[in-house]
Amino acid sequence: MFRTILLCSAFILFHFSTIFAQDVIFIENQTNKENTIIGARIKIKELDSGKIIQGVTNENASFELPTGINYPIEITIDGFLVEKRVLQVNEKPKKQLIIKVNENRNALNEVIVTGVGRPTALDEAVSLYSIIRAEEIEQKGAHNLQDILRNELGISIGQDAMIGGTIKMQGMSGDNVKILVDGMPVNGREGQNIDLSTLNLNNVDRIEIVQGPMSVMYGADAIGGVINLISKENEKEIAINANAHYESIGRYNGDISLSKQIGKHNFTLQGGRNFFEGWDPEDNTKRDPLWRPKEQYMGHFKYHIPFHNFAGISFTSDFMHDRVSIKGSDENYSYYNRMVRDEQYYSMRSMNRLKAYWQTGKSGYWETNNSYSLYSRERASYFTDLSTMEQKLSALEGDQSQSVFHDFTFRTTYNNSFGKFSYTFGYDINLEFSESEDKIQDGKKEISDYAALLIADYQITKVLKLQPGIRMALNTQYKVPILPSMSLLYKPNKHYQVRLSYGRGFRAPTLKEMYLDFKDSNHDIYGNNELLPEQGHHFQFSTGYTLYEKKSNYNNISFSAFYNNVKNQISLAQISGTVQPGTPDPYTYVNIGEFQNLNLQLASENSYEKVDIKIAASLNQNFKTISFDAFSYWEAIADVGYTWERFDTRFLLNYKYTGKSPLMLTDVTGNVTVDKNIKTLAYHNMDFSAQQKFWKNRIALILGVKNIFNNTIIKNTGVENSNVSNIPGHGGVNLSGLNVNTGRSFFVSLRWAW
């Protein structure tokens, strides 16, 4: 957030340097002297007054201090290794101050912005985070959130033939995972999930994943965790980027962006198109493939202006239009049977965000984020004559429909510190409105949530920090309890951390779960206005130790445990009754009495010279309750990266193992049947890619293969071919299993930056 401010101020001051004398800090990269360090986060503290100044280096790898700074000062640089993490400068340097650093790929040196009052070093955060950087996104050939999360530990990705990618985190379903873009919530859930394939990553700088509850900061939907997509910031006076991507399964993607600074004003404009021609595991030429053809257009606009150091305003707008084509089968075509039913589903999302931030006093920091999101889904049904290809709109009830959802979010926080104590307080308002003549009961519904939050940090000793928090809210349809949290960070040295936290969770049913009747060729889901809110208690323990760290080489080992106890969990349950042939089973939302699970994770991250290795495993244990039978399953991942120094070629191998798990079925009373005789088989997933850069790193060519083991539908044992689905309410597949991926595919990506 400070990057653009420092870039603009540095540009102006450079041209007036003959008039105004300015203290300048230069950052020199010792690991790779050809790689200019842009965007290094710097924190300056006046030792006498305690005043704090923060910012980032500009495109010249320099940081210009405001006039009138008082020495002595302390300088902290995050993300890079220096001889001492905190440097003390006692007097004004006679010449420019040059700080020599080494690149550090250790994630503990990252700075996070999700769930905190101001940007915070990762090893100082009390919650457990994982970070996916833009470099990793690009090399994996990932263009949407579904692609990049597929091989992450503790996250299960599924595929619905109609609504796209689904997610589970730590065994919690997608409606308990808060998905954000620049800290603002994404709307458009269908059947408890946001289609992850509609969240494009070409303009994403990094993804911050918080495992565990964040209910105090973000309220509903944050019981299972938070995924925050953070947009890129322009770091140059002018920048042009273009990307093209092809996959052998029939995927063609392309986008282009332009960024420009005009004085203090910073503009970014991006547009792109993604096209997928459809895919089927049996016959890829079928008129009705299992993976539906999809065409997507997206746009991005950002404007940012700084007023002075550490104060500014930005406006961002993201647009997505998605079209899914469902064509009737021509398997039984004849002249007397030539009419088939075709459908088009159009989804549109517009996210508009206004952000302002400013620093007051010695260390006060205000930030306000406000957003308006519009999501609509339209269904158009036709009867097509296969002999002439003429189409006629269907006049059947429900075949032509549209649902519209308006979401407003207003959040403002203030952060300050004095001595050993710091605090963040603010408000969080969420308003949701829905409209649909035939899909929403009574045509229109609304629900609102008004909350105040307070989070405090107290440094009990030099090695022990306590963070209590509280959220008080008023919901227009449900009584919300006071939501407390308590976190503890023990850090005896820079190599070792222990985290312990507790949070109470609460989630009110959404308008869709209460009132929306969601129907298409794969779904028949009815809202339930008698749902109770989910309430839970969540505990987390984690510890990490850096065994070795020197220059850019390091070895980290970590262990974490998550325990969730949720009452009245909302789930989909099948409604008993007669179903017409060829139509999906009817489902509705119900409350499950109680859900308890424990997730254990053990991980090791290593980097030495040109090799990076990450190995991790997790066990998810569901406990027996009045609603659930006990069961467990394993996961494991292995990521290996290697840089061939002679040609500067980067190779990346990603592997994930998903263990065998039982099939769970929920009835309308909320009871869950865990049939241990019917299990989804274990499976392995592996991707490989190679990246080569040319022309002073302006062009990057990436070649790779996805889904090497050719996983498509993971079969269930103990059941014959039938209309059984592992995702309740989301239709079935003839092969009775879990639809996880398209077949093995080869891809090529070309990226150009100027």
N, C-alpha and C positions, 0 to 999 in steps of 0.2 A: 504493500500500500504506500510505502514511502519512496518506492523506486522512482516513480515519475516525478515526484516533488524534487528529489535531488538532481535528477537529470536536467530538468528545466532550469533550476537555480544555478547549476554548474555551467550550463550553456550561456546564461546571461552574464554571470560573473567572469567567465573567461574573456568575453569581449570587452569588459570594462575593467580588466585587471590593472590597467595603467592608472586608474583613478582610485580604486579601492584595494587596499592590501588585504590579503586573505590567507589564513592558515590552511594548508593543503596536506592531506595524507594520501600517499601513493601506496597501493598494494601490489607487490611484485610476486608473481607466481614462480616458485622454485621447482615445482614438479614438472610443469610444461610451460616454458617461457614464451612459446608461441600462442598460448591460450590466455588472452586478456581476461582478468577477473572482473566481470561485470555483475553487479547485483549482490556483492558481498555485504552482509548485514553488519553494521557497525554500531556500537553503543558507546557513547562518550558520557562520562560522569564527572562533574566538577566536585572535587573532594571537599572543598570548603563549604559550598552552598548545598551540595547534594543534587543540583539540577542535572537532569538527564536529557541528552540529545541522541536521537536515533536516526538512522538513514541507511542508504546503500550506495555503493560505488557506482560511478557513471561509466560511460563507454570508454573513457580514458583510464579506467581502473583507479580513479582518484575520488576523494571525498573532501568537499570543501566545508570547513566549519563556519558557522555564522560569526559575524564580527562581534567583538567584545567578550569572547570566551575567557574565563578566568582559570588560570593554572594554579595548582597542579590538577591534572586530569587522569582518569583511568580509561583505557581503550580496550573494548572487548570485541572480538571478531568471531562470528558464528559460522560454522561450516568449513573452517580452515584451521590447520595446525600452525601454531607459532611456538616460539621457545617457551613463552608463558601465555596462558589463555588470557590473563588480564595484564595489560602493559600499563605502567605508570609513567607519565611524562610530567616532570616537575616544573618546567619552564617552557616558554614559547621557543620553538626551534628556530635557529638562525636561517636554515634553508627548509625546503619541503621535507616532511617526515616520511621516510620510506620504510615500510614494514614488509619484511620478506616472510612469505607463508608457503606452506605445502598444501596441496589439495587433500581433502580428507573425505573419503566416501563413507565413513562411519555414520550411520543414521542418527546416532546420539547427538551429533553436532548440528542437526537440522533445527530449523525454527518453525513452530506450528502456530496456526491462528484459529483452529477449530476448538470451540468450547472454552476459550480463555478470554480474559478481559483485554489483553493486548498481546502482540507477538511474543512468544515465549520459547526459549531453548528447550528442545525435546527432553533432555535429561533433567530439566527442572520441572517438567509437567508431572502432575500427580496421577493423571490417567494414562492408560496404555495405548500407544499409537503405532500404526504402521504407515509408511509413506511410499507411494508409487510415483516416481519422477517421470518427467516428459521423455527423457532419453529411453527409459524402459518401455514406455508406451509406444514410441516410434519404432524401436527395434523389433518388438513383438508383432508389428503390423496390426495393432489393435486400433480400431476406429470408433468403438463405442464401449460403454461401461461393461456390457456383458462379456465382450472379448477379454478385457484386461483382468476381470475378477475370476475368470474361469479356473485358474490354477492357484488361487490364493487359499491359504490354510484357514479353516474355520468358516469358510464361505462356500455354500452349495449353490450352483447355478443350474436352473432347469430351463426348459423351452416349452412354451405353450404355442400351439399351432396358430392361434389367433392373436393373442396379446403380446407375444414375444417373450423376452427373457424374464425369468423369475429368480428370486433370491431367498436364501436362508442364511442367517448368521448365528453361530453358536446354538443351532437348533431352533432359533426363533424365526418365525415366518416373516415375509417381506413387509407386512403392515407394522411390524415392530422395529424396522430399520429406517431411520431418518436419512433421506437422500437430499443433499443440499448442493446448490451451485453458488459459490461465493458466499456461503453462509445463509442463503435463503432457501426455503423448502421448495421442492419440485412437486407440482400437483399432477393429477392424471392417473390415479390408481385404478386399475381394472381387475376385479377379482382379487383384491388384497395386494396386488403388485403393480409397481411402475415398470413399464416395458423398458428394460435396461438398454435395449438396442436403439432407442430413440435419443439417448444421451451421448452426443458426439464428443470426441476427445481431441479433435484437431487443434482447438484453441485452449487446451488445458495444460497448465504449467506443472501441476502435481495433484495427486489425490491423497487426502488425509483420511485414514480409517481409524475410528475410535471404537475399540472393542469394549463393550460394557455400557451400562446405562448413562445417559446424559440428560435425564429428565429435568434437572434443575435449570439448565441453560436453555434446552430446546423443547421441553414439554412433551406432548404426545408424540407417539411414533418413535421415540428415541430409547425405548427399553432395551432393545437388542443391540443398539450401536448406532453410529453415525458415519456416513460416507459423504465427504465434502469435496466437490470438484472445484479447484481454484484456477481461475482464468489467468492467462499469460498477461504480463505487463510489457508494454513497448519500452525498449531500452535504447532505441536509436532515433536519430532525427527523422529518418525515413527507412521503412522496412517493407519488403515485398516477399511473401512466401506462397509457394504453390505446391500442392501434393496430388499425386495420382496413385491409385492402388487398384490392383487386379488380383482376383482369386479364381482358381480353376473351377470352382463350384458355381460360377456365374455371378460374381460380385464385381461391380465396377464403381469405384468411388473417386471423387475429385473435388478439390476446393482451392480457393485462392484468397489471400488476405493482403490488405494494405494498411500500414500504420504510418502516421505522419505527425510530427510536432511542429506547431506554428506558434512561436513564442512560448507562452506558458500552456497553450492549449494542445492537448494530446488526443488524437483520433485513431480509432482502429475500426476497420470495416472488413467483414469476412462473409463469404458465401460459398455454398457447396451443394453437391448432389451425390446421393448414394443410391445405387440401384442393385437389386438382387433379383435374378430371373426365376428363382424357385428351385427346389431340389427335392428329390424323393429317393429313399434308399433302395427301392425296387426298380423303378423305371423313371429316369430323369426327364423323359419326354412326355410324361403323363400330363394331361390337361389339368388335373387336380393334384399336384404334388403335396407331400406331407408338409414341407416347409414352403409356405405361401410366398408368391412373388411380392416384392415390396419395393416401393420407390419413395425416396425421402429427400426433401429439400430443407436446407437449414441456412440461417443467417445470423450474424453477430455484429453488433455495433457497440462501441464503447467510447465515451468521452470523459476526459479527466482534466481538471484544472487545479493546480495548487495555488493558494493565496500567499502563503509564506511557508517557512520551514514547519513541517508537521501539521499542516492544516490544508484541507482541500475537499473537493466535491467530485464525485464520479457518477455517471449515469450509464447503465448497461442494459441492452435489450437483446434477447435471444429469441429466435423464431424457429419453429420446426413444423413441417407439414409432411404427413406420412400417409401413404396409400397402400393398402393391402388388398390384393386381388384374389378372390376365391371363385374358381370356375367349377361348374358341375362336370361330372365325369362323362366322357363320351364312350365308355366301355360297351354300352348296350345300344349304340347308335344304329338307327335304321331310318328309312324314309318315313315310317309310321311312328317312329320314336326319336324324333330329331330335336325336340325342345328340351333344353336343360336350364337349370336355374343358376345364374351367376350373381355374385355380390361384390360390391366395392365398399371398403371401410376407410373412411378418411378421418385421421386424427390431426388436430392442430394444437400446438402449445406456444404461447407467447409469454415469456418471462421478462419483466421490466423492473429494474432495480435502481434505486437512488441511494447513494451512500455519501455521508459526510463525516469527517474526522478532524479533530483538532486537539492540540496539546495545550493545557493550561497550567500555570504555576510551575513549580519545580518538576513535578512528576505526574500531574493529572492528565488523563487521556479520555476524551469523549469519542464515542463512535455511534452513529445512528444508521441503521439499515432498514429500508422500506421497500416493499415489493408488491407488485400486482401481477398475478398470473391468470391467464385465461386458457382453459383447456376445453376442447369440444371434440365430440366423436359422432360421426354421421354414418348411417347405414343406407346404402342404395342397392335395391334388389331388382334384377332383370330376369326376363325369360328370353333366352337366346335360341334362335333357329340355326342349328349347325349347318344346314344346307345353304343358307343365304347369309348367315352371320348377322341378321337383323336382330335388334334388341328392342324389347318393350318393357317399360317399367311395370313391376308387379303391383297389383292393387290389393294384395292380401294384407290383412291387419298386421302392423308391426314391421312390415318389410321396408318401409321408408321412415326413418326416425333420426332424431338428433338429440344429444344431451350436451349441455353447456355448464361449465363450472367456473366460478370466479373466486379467487383466493387473494386476500389481502393480508400482508404481514407487516407489522411495525415493531421494530426492536431498537432500543437505545440503551447503551451501557456506559457507565463511568467507572474508570479504574484509577486508583491512586495508592500511594504507599508512603509510610513514614516509619522510620526505624525498622523494627522487625515485623511490622504489620502492614498488610496491603489488603485491598478489598475491591470488589466489583459489585455494583448494584445497577438495576435497570428495570425496564418493563418489556413485556413481550405480548403483543396483541395479534390474534389470528382470527380472521373472519372468513367464513366459507358460505357461498351461495350456489345453489344448483337450480337448473331449469330444464324441463323436458315435459312435453305435453303427454306423452304416452309411456315414459319410462320412470318418471318420478311421481310418487304418490301425491295427488293434489296439484301436480304441475310445478310447484316451486317449494323449496325448503332452504333453511339457513341455520347455521350454528356458529357460535362465537365463543372465543376463549380469551380472557383478559388476565394477565399474570404479572406479578412483581417478583423479582429474584434478588438474592443477596448471596454472594460468595466471598468468603474471607480467607486470607492466607496469613498464618502466624508462624514465624520462624522461631520455634521453641528454643532450639540450640543451633549451632552452626551446621549440624548434621541432620536435624529433625524438623520437618515442616508439617503443620496441621492445616487442613483446608475443610472447614465446615461450610455447608450451603443450605439454602432454603428457598422454596418456591411456593407462593400462595397464588391461587388462581380462582377465577369465577367463570364457570361454563354455563351457557344459557339453557342447557338441557340436562346437565348432570351436576351433582354435588362433587366438588373436587377436594380431596383431603390435602392437608399441608404435606408437601413433598420435601423431606430432608435428605441431605447427603453428608457423608463424612469421609475424608480421604487423608491418608498419612503417607509422607515420603521420607524415607530414611536414606541418607546419602553420606556415608562416612568419608568417602573420597570420590574422585571423578571416575573411578573404575567400577564402582559398586552402587546399586540402587535397590531398594525394597519399597514396594507400593502396596498399600492395603486400603480398600475403599468399600463403602456401603451406599446404596442409593435406593430410595423408594420409587417405584414406577406407577404410573397411572396413564391409561389411554381410553379416552371416550370413543365410542363407535363413530365412524365417519358417516356423512350423509349417504354415501353410496351403500354402506353396509346396512343402514336403517331403511332407506327409501327407494334405492335404485333397483329396477328389474333389468338385469343385464342378459341379453339374449343375442346369440348369433349361431352360426352353423356348428360351433363347438361348445357353446355355453347355454345354460338355462338357469340363471341364478336369481333368486328373489330376495329382496331386502327384508329385514326383520326389525320393526320399530320397538320391539320389547327387549332388545339386547341390553345387557348390563355392561358397565365399563370394566376394562381389565385393571387389576391392581396387583402389584408384585413387590417383592423384596429381592435385591440383587447384591451379591458380594463378589469382590475381586481381590486376588492376591497375585503379585508378580514380583520377580526378582531377576536382576540381570548383572552380569559381571564381565568386564572387559579384560580378558586374559593377557592381551598383548596389543600395544598401539605404538607405532613409530612411523612418522611421516604418513604416507597414505595406506600403510599396512595395519590391519587390526584383526582381532578375533573376539567376538562377543558370544556369550552363551546366556540363554534366558529361559525362565520357567514361569508359567502363568496358570491360574485356576479361576474359573468363573462359575458361580452358583446362582441359578435363577429359580425363583418360586413365584409362579404366577397363578392367580385365581381369576376365574371367569374369562379365560383366554378365548378370544373370538376365532372361530374356525368355520369351515364350510362342511355341511352335512347333507347327505342325500335324502331326498324326500321320497317316501314310499308311494307307490301308485303305478298305474299303467302308463307306459311310455310308447308313443307311436314309433314304429320301425324307422330307423334312419335319423332319429332325433336324439339329442343329448339328454342324459338323465337330469332331472330337476334337482337343484340344490338350494339351500338357504343358509344363512349365517346363524350360528348358535354359540352359546357360551359353554366352554369345557370347564368342569368343576375345578380341577387343579392340575398344574403342570410343573414338574420339578426336573431340572437337569444340571449336570456338572460337566464342564468342559475343561480338560487339561491339555496344555501345550508345552512342548519342549523344543527349543530352536537353537541353532548355532549359525552365526554369520561370520564369514571369513573373507578377508581380502589380502592378497599378497602379490606384490608386483603387478602383473597383468592378469591375475586370476581372481575371480570372485565366486565363492561357493556359499550357498545357503541350504541347510538341511533342517527340516522340522517335522514333527509328528504331533497328532492330537487324538485324544480319546473323548468321545461324547457319550455320556452315560445318562440315560433317562431313568428316573426312579419310579417305582411302583406307587401309585396314588389311587384314590377312589375312582379316578377317570382313566388312568393309564396303567398298562403293564410295563414292567422294566425291560429295557433293551439297551444295547450300546453298539457303536460302530467306530471304526478307526479312519483316520486320514493321514497322509504323509506327502511332503513335497520335497523336491530337490531342484535347485536352480544353479546352473554353472555358466559363468561368463568368462571368456578368454579374449584378450586383445593380442593379435599378431603384430608385434611392434614394428617389424620391418615394413609392412604395408599399411599399418594402422587399420587393420581389419578386425572387427569385433564379432565374435561368435557367441550365441546365447542358446542354451538348452534348458527347457522348463518341463518338469515332470510332476504329476500329481496322482496319488493313489487314493481311491475312495472305497471304503470297505463295504461289506455286505450289510444291508439294513432291512428291517421288516416293513411290510406294508401296513399302514394305519388307516382305518376307516372310522368316520364319526357319524353317529346317528343323530336324529333331531332332538334327542333328550340331552345331548352333550357327552354321551359316553363314547369313549374311544376304544376300538377293538384293534389290538396289535396281534396280527396273525403271524406267528413266528414260522409257520410252515410256508408262508408266501413271502419271499425276500427278494429284494432287488440285488442282483449279483454285484460283486466287487468289480471294479474296472480301473484301468490305467489310462492316463492321458499324457501325451508328450508333444511338445512343439519345438521346432528348431529354426533359427534364423541366423543370417550373416549380414553384416552391414559394412559397406565401404564408402568412404567419403572422398570427394574429388574437389579440385579447384578451390583450394584454401577453405575446405569444409563448407562451401556454398551448396554443393550437390551431395545428396546421400542416396545410395542405392541399397535397398534391402531385399534380400531373397530368402524365402523360407518355406517351411511346410508346417501345417497345422493338423492336429488330430492324427498323429502318425499311426496310432493303433486302430484308427478307423472306427471309433465309437459313434454309433448313431442312436439306436434304441437299446438300452440296457434291460435285458429280459428279467422278468420275475420268475422265480422257481416255484414249482408247486401249483401252477395254474396254466390251463390250456389257452389257446388263442381266444380272446374275448374282448369285450369293450371295457377294459380295465385301465384306469389311469392312476399314476402315482401322485398327480396333482389334483386333489378333490375339486370337483366343479368345473374342471377344464377339459372335458371331453376325454375320449379314450383313443387308443391306438390298437390296431388289430394284433400287433405282436405282444400285447400285454406287458408293457414295461415303461421305463422312464426315458423320455425323449430328451437327450442331452446335447446332441450336436449334429451338424451335417457331416458328411463323410470326409475322408482325408482330402486335403486340398493343398495346392501349391500357390504361393502368392509372390508378387513382386510389388514393391513400393518405390516410388521416386519422389524425393523431396528436394525442393530448390528454395534457397534463402538468399536474399540480397539486402 
